[in-house]
Amino acid sequence: GQSDNKFTAHIRLLIIITTGRKGKDVVFYFLFLSICLFAVSLSLSTGLFGVSIFFILMSSLIGFLPYIYLRFRLKSLQLQGSYEAENLLSELTNMYKISDFNMISAIDKTIGTIKNSPLSKKALFILSLKIKEYRSKEELQSAIDFFVAAFGTEWATLLGMSIFESIANGNNVSVSLDEILSNLKQIKDSIEKDKRANYEAFTMVKFVIPIIYVLSVFISVKYFGFTLGKFFYYQFYTGLGIKFFITIIVLLVISFWSMYILSKPKFDF
């Protein structure tokens, strides 16, 4: 209804795809958690170090953590699901032909027979429930959009269009399905190569950042006359040291997350 504006609908979709929770109040709880995290971290940092722009920004970042987590989880699921493409397409195409080009029946059969593709199975199951009770083309489109969003890929968009075409207009889409499948088979080798190259880069970055921190301790002690005790005192008992340390941790987490997402390319055109 009107209450679900774009923002609310976006958060609700994220929560449903990533956690499966559907309740009416999930968006409220999500926002409540985000605001609580922001308020608690801001009051703690203000109590310890006084008011500063740095800690307001850090508290905002902490408030955004639930959203960042959902986005990261969605990316991970889409990444995982994208590799089920070939399996899903070949199974669905076979079942579509066996079912005399009846897409709804093909989807139900695929749910029963598909192996080693948990995300596809779940997405198809939800789609199957929704397409049995749709009352308009808009409702059908929205059910298919949800299915496509679970993968977030070009091939899923094309598959969604074929499913819509078949169910809404009764058209035979076996040629389209075969085409998507043959395109997926063609890109397999190049994806494997990208995967290896990205993994090597990820392995390097994993070690670089901790080494830089250890080096900074070593240089401070060796060349600036710090003792270890003095270094850690400045690091953890002065405002500037703590800011520096928090910045390092945040950058570390961001680079790990980014590298995790980038180290394995999405299986897509």
Backbone hydrogen bonds, N-H to C=O, Kabsch-Sander energy under -0.5 kcal/mol:
donor,donor_aa,acceptor,acceptor_aa,energy
4,D,1,G,-0.9
5,N,3,S,-1.6
9,A,5,N,-2.9
10,H,6,K,-2.3
11,I,7,F,-2.5
12,R,8,T,-3.0
13,L,9,A,-2.5
14,L,10,H,-2.2
15,I,11,I,-2.6
16,I,12,R,-2.7
17,I,13,L,-2.7
18,T,14,L,-2.5
19,T,15,I,-2.7
20,G,15,I,-0.9
20,G,16,I,-1.3
21,R,15,I,-0.7
26,V,23,G,-1.0
29,Y,25,D,-2.5
30,F,26,V,-2.3
31,L,27,V,-2.6
32,F,28,F,-2.7
33,L,29,Y,-2.6
34,S,30,F,-2.1
35,I,31,L,-2.6
36,C,32,F,-2.5
37,L,33,L,-2.6
38,F,34,S,-2.1
39,A,35,I,-2.9
40,V,36,C,-3.0
41,S,37,L,-2.2
42,L,38,F,-2.3
43,S,39,A,-2.5
44,L,40,V,-2.3
45,S,41,S,-2.4
46,T,42,L,-2.5
47,G,43,S,-2.3
48,L,44,L,-2.1
49,F,45,S,-3.2
50,G,46,T,-2.0
56,I,52,S,-1.9
57,L,53,I,-2.7
58,M,54,F,-2.5
59,S,55,F,-2.4
60,S,56,I,-2.1
61,L,57,L,-2.3
62,I,58,M,-2.4
63,G,59,S,-2.4
64,F,60,S,-1.6
65,L,62,I,-1.1
68,I,64,F,-2.8
69,Y,65,L,-3.3
70,L,66,P,-2.2
71,R,67,Y,-2.5
72,F,68,I,-2.7
73,R,69,Y,-3.0
74,L,70,L,-2.7
75,K,71,R,-2.7
76,S,72,F,-2.6
77,L,73,R,-2.7
78,Q,74,L,-3.1
79,L,75,K,-2.6
80,Q,76,S,-2.6
81,G,77,L,-3.3
82,S,78,Q,-2.2
83,Y,79,L,-0.8
83,Y,80,Q,-0.9
84,E,81,G,-1.8
85,A,82,S,-1.2
88,L,84,E,-3.1
89,L,85,A,-3.1
90,S,86,E,-2.6
91,E,87,N,-2.1
92,L,88,L,-2.7
93,T,89,L,-2.6
94,N,90,S,-2.1
95,M,91,E,-2.5
96,Y,92,L,-2.3
97,K,93,T,-1.9
98,I,94,N,-2.4
99,S,95,M,-2.2
100,D,97,K,-1.2
101,F,96,Y,-2.5
102,N,99,S,-0.6
103,M,101,F,-0.8
106,A,102,N,-2.2
107,I,103,M,-2.6
108,D,104,I,-2.0
109,K,105,S,-2.4
110,T,106,A,-2.4
111,I,107,I,-2.1
112,G,108,D,-1.3
113,T,109,K,-1.6
114,I,110,T,-2.9
121,K,117,S,-2.4
122,K,118,P,-2.1
123,A,119,L,-2.7
124,L,120,S,-2.9
125,F,121,K,-2.2
126,I,122,K,-2.3
127,L,123,A,-2.2
128,S,124,L,-3.0
129,L,125,F,-2.0
130,K,126,I,-2.0
131,I,127,L,-2.8
132,K,128,S,-0.7
133,E,130,K,-1.1
140,L,136,S,-2.1
141,Q,137,K,-2.8
142,S,138,E,-2.4
143,A,139,E,-2.0
144,I,140,L,-2.2
145,D,141,Q,-2.7
146,F,142,S,-1.8
147,F,143,A,-1.6
148,V,144,I,-2.6
149,A,145,D,-2.5
150,A,146,F,-1.2
151,F,148,V,-1.6
152,G,148,V,-3.0
157,T,153,T,-1.6
158,L,154,E,-2.3
159,L,155,W,-2.4
160,G,156,A,-2.8
161,M,157,T,-2.1
162,S,158,L,-2.0
163,I,159,L,-2.6
164,F,160,G,-2.6
165,E,161,M,-2.6
166,S,162,S,-2.4
167,I,163,I,-2.6
168,A,164,F,-3.1
169,N,164,F,-0.6
169,N,165,E,-1.3
170,G,166,S,-0.8
171,N,165,E,-1.5
173,V,171,N,-0.7
177,L,173,V,-2.4
178,D,174,S,-2.4
179,E,175,V,-2.1
180,I,176,S,-2.4
181,L,177,L,-2.3
182,S,178,D,-2.4
183,N,179,E,-2.3
184,L,180,I,-2.2
185,K,181,L,-2.1
186,Q,182,S,-1.6
187,I,183,N,-1.5
188,K,184,L,-0.7
188,K,185,K,-0.5
191,I,187,I,-2.1
192,E,188,K,-2.0
193,K,189,D,-2.0
194,D,190,S,-2.2
195,K,191,I,-2.4
196,R,192,E,-1.9
197,A,193,K,-2.2
198,N,194,D,-2.7
199,Y,195,K,-2.1
200,E,196,R,-1.8
201,A,197,A,-1.7
202,F,198,N,-2.4
203,T,199,Y,-2.3
204,M,200,E,-1.7
205,V,201,A,-2.2
206,K,202,F,-2.1
207,F,203,T,-0.8
207,F,204,M,-1.1
208,V,204,M,-1.7
209,I,205,V,-1.4
211,I,207,F,-1.6
212,I,208,V,-2.2
213,Y,209,I,-1.8
214,V,210,P,-2.3
215,L,211,I,-2.6
216,S,212,I,-2.1
217,V,213,Y,-1.8
218,F,214,V,-2.4
219,I,215,L,-3.1
220,S,216,S,-2.0
221,V,217,V,-2.2
222,K,218,F,-2.9
223,Y,219,I,-2.8
224,F,219,I,-0.9
224,F,220,S,-0.9
226,F,220,S,-2.0
231,F,227,T,-2.6
232,F,228,L,-2.7
233,Y,229,G,-1.9
234,Y,230,K,-2.7
235,Q,231,F,-2.2
236,F,232,F,-2.4
237,Y,233,Y,-2.8
238,T,234,Y,-0.6
242,I,238,T,-2.6
243,K,239,G,-2.4
244,F,240,L,-2.7
245,F,241,G,-2.6
246,I,242,I,-3.1
247,T,243,K,-2.5
248,I,244,F,-2.2
249,I,245,F,-2.5
250,V,246,I,-2.9
251,L,247,T,-2.7
252,L,248,I,-2.6
253,V,249,I,-2.8
254,I,250,V,-2.8
255,S,251,L,-2.7
256,F,252,L,-2.4
257,W,253,V,-2.7
258,S,254,I,-2.9
259,M,255,S,-2.6
260,Y,256,F,-2.5
261,I,257,W,-2.4
262,L,258,S,-2.8
263,S,259,M,-2.5
264,K,260,Y,-0.7
268,D,266,K,-1.4
